[in-house]
């Protein structure tokens, strides 16, 4: 699997995701500077976490307009898989690749903590290594992760199986107890209609080694390798 | 003193005020200090020159009250690459890698404007570390707030925590550890001490000393605005009721720009274009330019109109004294300007050649072609005021008679009271607002060990992944009671924190927070703390490599508790051998290392349960400390320890309770024969002790006995409760609720 990781001014988890991809594939992904409109053909495009453009204006809003994102949109339309994590999720929603928006956390504070996620489906190139209903533990680290979409969009997401992950309790109960930011329907991650674009707030890239947060996030990268190699 | 001939006396700018005794006093210069200035200059200074002297001779920049004492601290060891005097200390951690670190205070600004004060404190210490070529890998912070019932405390906690998080999170540096305490003595002066640790190759470390006459002096980063003018002078005086009107002296930070500056600087550092580099911190362009020129024994000509400006109508005085953030000064090799400019333009940062080095040893400042300042550099530095202020040592208070300290009527209630008191209650509300996981190297998270543990990016020369253990510690009530003991204890506890992970403690950064040094009893606290620290650093082979002094932490004559915060770093060669404090497996033996007399003087038990702050603090026997610690570390690295926690605030029972909560496993213990009064045994704060969980308790006790280290088998892990035979049984759920509830409840309650 050949991957590209985008780098915007203010990106700061690009190294973490590159490290996770290298751990799983044995191959360092290409780092692509935001100003580059074009880059080599890859099997996966990753939009990493961070504070692109300092979160000025609105998280992800400025990065969504940068030259590289025009190219990402073009390739996504051709079916190239795109993974947006945290600020990357905010960027791809701002770019219109995914529905909904990420608002300020309901408690108004930044939150960095392990959370539990319920995997909603194993039927995607991102989640094929997990079982539907499986509970995994990965961290979040954000101030604007409160997922919101209008009622009509929410219904479509549910009906079409576009919800990838929901926050839950350690036992798997999808209720208020496991929701770290007030997201509607506990949504932690969503797909586009073709399930080739995934955006999620949690950081699976920070859960790939036993001594450093556990290995529950590793399946996401292994699943992609299996699907894309 | 010889003064190079002044060829170009400066002009007076239009609207420039006349220098009067009042103007001099407003600049914080004492009359005799102004006399000294006149002797150096040989004439009346211009306003910009007066401003420069004021900043450079402020307590904050000159260390004029503390320097004579700081010299008593040991600063060298075979692994020390750079001791105090540079932007940060540098130690060799093996395999061609160096750890670069420092702790610095931002107390006064954080009280005036908590969010920006704390945020720029983090920004400043990060710059100190990456200026030297290191990529920062971890942040820590030590915070002291006033009484929780004080009307300002909640607002200050909220702002400081948000500010630290706001800056560090955006920079993408994990904030992995620290400490937070509350005491009424900090009601008018909170302490915000921030520490950064970075990693660099030992052959790629950058220093501030300028070299090469004619070489260009380059300004990079943010534009200069009017924020923070005279911040250093503000930080060198006591507070009074008008202090909040000093808000304009607080700088405003932009972590996004600093992130760009970090990446741009590291990119430039990967070339060989840099001769010297220095960040603009306190006193901005003034201190950075003077330090670079002075360290290189050179002169400097700067055209201040070339400095990138944020606002129109700025004048030389403002440009030299602004403390606008996210700026650096660089001496480049000749002809490398375009290459460097390209890097900074890529990162959308300002880049301006503002001057060049000369051989005159004078700082010549021009403004649109006219000279506005011309100062001889060496005397400004060497003739700076230096005071050996009168000092009176605090006498050792009488030892508290333990028999006169009542036992609790209900042990369970007493433990809950301690675990839920502001100083011991969980600080998760704070550290969940800090990204402590970014970079993917955090092995021991906050509350899971005595020190944070961070993996070092692997050197190609190493066989295994190294870990850096880091901590900050101080027990101000001990220092207040007896500064020498308190200074010794602060160093010993930091050493113990590192040891408890299995890492070898290597070096210290100290952040000395004290009151007004012009009072002999305050200067005596400073002197006493230094004496204790120096002794501990010597015995423990734990040199001080960097630090910071913050004096005048007083409001309307009331000083803070003397607080010499000790930041420390240690290394473990194979990170997989390190341990935290979590009890995770049932059936393991609990072994107490070190001797217990039951010392209740100055203990938290005495303060929280009896409402008394009295007696002598627990003595620190440094030889015993070292012996016990070396034994514990050997056992950990040898793989015979499952969890380890040092004993400090609250004593044995609090330590055990913390270990149970961290790992979610209960424990049962009983008092050994001859333990004496149970409350003294359980809550006494005797030093040099560790509590260990191990698979083979008898083997550990025997190994300890073989080297003369006291070791006592106390009980076993397991179950869902913490129990002390015949004294208490406390379900962990109940303990956790009390421990975790205090801070969020306090922060969410109405002011």
Interface residues (C-beta under 8 A of the other chain):
Chain A: X9 X10 X12 X13 X15 X16 X19 X20 X50 X51 X53 X54 X55 X56 X109 X110 X111 X112 X113 X139 X141 X143 X203 X205 X206 X208 X209 X211 X212 X213
Chain B: X162 X165 X166 X169 X170 X171 X172 X254 X255 X256 X257 X259 X260 X347 X348 X431 X432 X433 X434 X435 X436 X437 X438 X439 X440 X441 X442 X443 X455 X575 X576
